[in-house]
Amino acid sequence: MTGPESEGSQVRRAVCPGSFDPITNGHLDIIARASRLYDEVYVAVMINKAKKGLFEVEQRIELIREVTSEYANVRVEAFHGLLVDFCKQRDIPAIVKGLRAVSDFDYELQMAQMNNGLSGVETLFVPTNPTYSFLSSSLVKEVATWGGDVSHLVPAEVLRALNERLAKG
């Protein structure tokens, strides 16, 4: 079947990529919003062998699965290499990225143009909820390391894992 009828039956897929070390309420907000717009949303957890994260990739994946369990259409997978290859392998035509500030846009626009040039994958920018406009995983880790309260910045499961990890040193 071709034409408008077949297009309507196609599964609409998107990916939300990141390191998610750890996932924050800001990340979760973008994933939740993407899950309402797409039939399937992949959360692609970046593997960067050169960078030691606070959490191992497997721990990040498990935490993300826990905090996104209410969204039946969200899948969580690790990836390394080019995001466009991840997209090609799964027939994903769109990347969804949250933007906190103009400074995010400069970098993300370059990435979006490169990804589109490499493979035709489109990037959709979603403005971050103002509540989370300052929020980053790095900031959460720094505040938590110094004993600051980050309970309003991450899901409860992540807070528990963060406290356990920091207690171990």
HUHUTA-V144445 format. One record per residue. RES is the residue in one small letter. NEAR is the number of other C-alpha atoms within 10 Angstrom. Layout:
RES:NEAR / RES:NEAR
This chain:
m:6 / t:6 / g:7 / p:8 / e:9 / s:9 / e:11 / g:9 / s:8 / q:9 / v:12 / r:16 / r:21 / a:28 / v:28 / c:22 / p:21 / g:17 / s:19 / f:23 / d:24 / p:27 / i:22 / t:23 / n:22 / g:23 / h:23 / l:17 / d:15 / i:20 / i:24 / a:16 / r:12 / a:25 / s:22 / r:12 / l:13 / y:16 / d:15 / e:20 / v:27 / y:24 / v:25 / a:22 / v:22 / m:20 / i:18 / n:13 / k:8 / a:6 / k:7 / k:9 / g:15 / l:15 / f:16 / e:12 / v:21 / e:13 / q:14 / r:25 / i:23 / e:13 / l:22 / i:26 / r:17 / e:13 / v:18 / t:19 / s:12 / e:10 / y:15 / a:11 / n:16 / v:23 / r:17 / v:20 / e:18 / a:18 / f:19 / h:13 / g:10 / l:11 / l:17 / v:21 / d:16 / f:17 / c:20 / k:13 / q:8 / r:13 / d:14 / i:21 / p:18 / a:21 / i:23 / v:21 / k:24 / g:21 / l:18 / r:19 / a:12 / v:9 / s:9 / d:12 / f:16 / d:10 / y:10 / e:17 / l:13 / q:11 / m:13 / a:20 / q:14 / m:14 / n:19 / n:16 / g:11 / l:12 / s:13 / g:15 / v:22 / e:18 / t:21 / l:15 / f:16 / v:14 / p:13 / t:19 / n:15 / p:10 / t:10 / y:15 / s:14 / f:12 / l:18 / s:20 / s:18 / s:13 / l:13 / v:22 / k:18 / e:13 / v:12 / a:17 / t:16 / w:9 / g:11 / g:11 / d:12 / v:17 / s:14 / h:10 / l:20 / v:22 / p:18 / a:12 / e:12 / v:22 / l:20 / r:12 / a:16 / l:21 / n:14 / e:11 / r:13 / l:14 / a:9 / k:6 / g:7
